[in-house]
Amino acid sequence: MAVEFNTVGDMLVVAVSGEIDHHETKSLREEIDEEIMNVIPKKVIFELSRTAFMDSSGLGLILGRYNKALSIGAEFEIVNPGEKIMRIISMAGVDKLIKIKGVEK
């Protein structure tokens, strides 16, 4: 599992690769929150094209970063989730709360 950050204008792109499971979420959460608070972006984009697996703790990670973004007045968007990741997001109803773009079919 790895996370990369890219700041584009007033947007922070958070690209997560590998697997997001309960073993990884604590360190991911801390790293992402630190970057959000350092950058204070107007929009946080969670890029998931290279995320191979995600369990319920991954949903918690996403929802927590969504709330963190809202707390600083930033928008939050998920982009490029693969089919398996999108299925988990949809089953949990997260797609009704968070804007999602680039869904693979």
Salt bridges, closest charged atoms under 4 A:
GLU4 OE2 - ARG50 NH1 3.54
GLU30 OE2 - LYS26 NZ 3.17
ASP33 OD1 - ARG65 NH1 2.57
GLU77 OE1 - LYS43 NZ 3.17
GLU77 OE1 - LYS101 NZ 3.84
GLU83 OE2 - ARG87 NH2 3.51
